[in-house]
Amino acid sequence: MTVDGISPGRIVSPESLDELSGLIASEKGAIVPVGAGTHLEFGNPLQSADCVVSLARLNRITTYNPAELTIHVEAGVTLDQIQQALSANNQTLPLDPWNGGSATIGGIAAANAQGPLRATGSIRDWIIGMTVVHVDGKRSKTGGRVVKNVTGYDLAKLYTGSLGSLAIIAEISFKLRPRFEKTATAIARFGSVADAVAALSGVRKGTLQPIACEFVGPEHEIWLRFGEHPRAVEMQLAQLPSASWKVHEGAEEVAAWERLRAAYAAMGPIVLRVVGKPTDVPGIIDAYDPESWIAHGMNGIVLMALGDVQSAEAVRRKFPAIVERAPREIRKRLGVFGVEGSVKRLMLDMKRTYDPERRLNPGRHIDGE
Amino acid sequence: MHTEVIRKLQEIMGKDGVVADETQLLVYECDALSVFKHRPDAVVFARNAKQVSEVIKVANQYSIPFLPRGSGTGLSGGAMAAEGGIIIEMQRMNKILSIDVENRTAVVQPGVVNLHITQATAPLGLYYAPDPSSQMACSIGGNVAENAGGPHCLKYGMTTNHILEIEAVLPDGEIIRLGNSAGEAVGLDLLGAVVGSEGTFAIVTEIVVRLLPKPPGVKTLLAAFHSVEACSQTVSDVISAGIMPAALEFMDDKAIEAVEASVYKAGYPRDARAALLIEVDGFREGLEETSDAIVEICRKNQAYEVRVAKNDQERAQLWLGRKGAFGAMGRISPDMVVMDAVIPRTQLPGVLTEIYRIADRYGLAVANVFHAGDGNLHPLILFDSRRQEQVDKILDMGGDIMKVCVAAGGALSGEHGIGIEKKEFMDLVFNDVDLDVMMQVKNVFNPRGLLNPSKIFPTRRSCTEIGKGSTTNTEEIGKRVEAVLLRGNGDR
């Protein structure tokens, strides 16, 4: 196996938190945590990997009490495994990362991996506590196991999306929600960007509350997903902006989203995650003319495929943009996060504080740290 | 404070922007946790981020502690000048700068009162979700610092889930922006770390909040029970049934007695041992069924009366008592202590029984009014501060209640923060490594420790803060924390 093109010196697979801590404490080289390996090419290029630490065998659901509406899991548990446990009690963790539910929950958190389901927030909004293993093998926790908690600093926010560069996520506690009683997805194709965004604008200014809202190009399709009491779903479907909508439910709905997932996977060679306002979306698409795109209609985040580095640099001059996916050399040249100034200084200070010798996932962090 | 410092502050702020008169400073010696007091050496009234930055630079030059203050409604002493120094008052920065209807955001200054955001956006069909009980007075900047909660957090989340972007001044005076229009972390989520850092990482000077569309339908009901156990079992049963209420609030007989004797009289059943105020909201379609399902769960748990509000007026009436409950306590007790522990919600019956048992053991009354849906307890210890033998018991009694909550798998604070009030209890939930890591992160933002010192961390630890300035008052405050631990007054 290789991780981001690097062949590891050795691979270890601890089966308990104590074993994980012990292994990290005794390792003196570069440590690379991995889960199911679905996001290994995300982040700045990895520079070395003396020891790859697989968390795949830390795969226990430690506590799940349905009446509590919380779950506590080890980092190597997959999202599918969690959803399976929850579905028996009509509960859900409302996450659907583009790379699928076979990803480990620790990996999804470390990469801050997201998907179309954004109306209920992203993974940061569902985490209530974490245990992490530091580069010296010590363990610390932040948050707790209760759904509402301001006891101490909320360091889980820092670990989420840190790509394992500050500490290794070992356990996570989540709050949950009841499963959407009914879901349905309406898809319509429009003639132009202008027509499609006019419809989107109507949705944002109106009473509909989609749980996913994607504007997909170059097909100019709008995907609206609703999840509510069955009658509230029906009511919203009846109030869609005028277009020839096709409504998908049940297995057909699942299959539709799998098609969009496949479309996401096929995007390239450079995919940017551009952060604009919802009303910026048409301007972003017109200005940079991506080959394909998936734009979140409700929060203004646009995933777009670009052919060359110059276009990506042009986007960066106007909007914050993360390199979602690109070959190593391009990620190296662009820098995955493009953060500058004093915010960058704070992030680098944070890295030095947690990992002064640059041994945790070296290269992944801001500025290749 | 040295006259040279005062002169420099006046140069930045203008003469009417600085208070250094000892009598006038008395107003600023505490926030709503009035038992912990320490007078600042000066208060400045900021009008913009640049002034905040310049004041901070002066404070750094002379190694003087400084801290922000909004409306002073905090219940953990976050806005108290524990080591003296300069309070940077934010109430003059009280403008809603813009409202963006289509993108559902508002840009506000930190001194804006929480409720004013909802009032300004309501005609546009939008609102700001987090609703601390002090929302008529508390500032949004303070909400960001404390990661404030409120009854509707159960369904809609805390402050941290509704802040997209901030402008803030770092403790070295540098002005930065964190977050962006989507609240999307680009690199590390520093915004997420700053929200809830209790004013120890940075001073927030502008905030972009997320607005939500007003729910088209809302149902509010009150259920009365003859036993605490049945009442708290109902809470678990509602959650287990897959219902996510917008609010699920608990009141016991003492709380009902106080409310009904006060101006907040809401017509609650006076013979109830405990009652629940339950609200569900969302689309009208299906709401009736959800409400019916809740009524059935209440009945199954022997609720002897279930009242569903028929209109907005009845709904407001039901909320009046709950929102005024803390204020109403004065009707039945001269003084009280507000606690803010949080427990796993299934532990409610056992923990409540234990709290009443502890109160009996100490011979003091306790009232319970709290956010049951998310397990956020607010035991109110009722006492008379003129009776020393009662005062003497409060420390141990509060400590015992806190320990029961932690032992049940809970935490010290659900929404009020640790501040000065609960810092000595941090060891109950965090070990040395946990606290070391938190301290390290604090030092990244606040390396000299001048911003809001002596908060959150246990006293023995704050003496060793890296590169810290004066520690003269730390020990004294520590002793007072131990001496009068939980006495205070709340407005929630």
Interface residues (C-beta under 8 A of the other chain):
Chain A: N65 P66 A67 E68 L69 T70 N90 Q91 N112 G121 R124 D125 H134 K138 R139 S140 K141 T142 G144 R145 V146 V147 K148 N149 V150 T151 G152 Y153 D154 L155 K157 L158 T160 G161 S162 L166 R177 P178 R179 E181 S201 R204 K205 T207 Q209 E228 H229 P230 R231 A232 E234 M235 Q236 R273 V275 G276 K277 P278 T279 D280 H296 N299 G300 I301 P320 A321 I322 F337 G338 V339 G341 S342 V343 K344 L346 M347 D349 M350 T353 Y354 I366
Chain B: D100 V101 E102 N103 R104 T105 E146 N147 G149 C153 G157 M158 T160 N161 L170 E174 I176 R177 L178 N180 S181 A182 G183 E184 A185 V186 G187 L188 D189 L190 L191 G192 A193 V195 G196 S197 P213 P216 S236 I239 S240 G242 I243 M244 G282 F283 E285 G286 L287 E289 T290 V342 I343 P344 R345 T346 H371 D374 G375 N376 G409 G410 A411 L412 S413 G414 E415 H416 G417 I418 K422 M426 V429 F430 N431 V433 D434 L435 D436 V437 M438 Q440 V441 K442 N443 V444 F445 I456
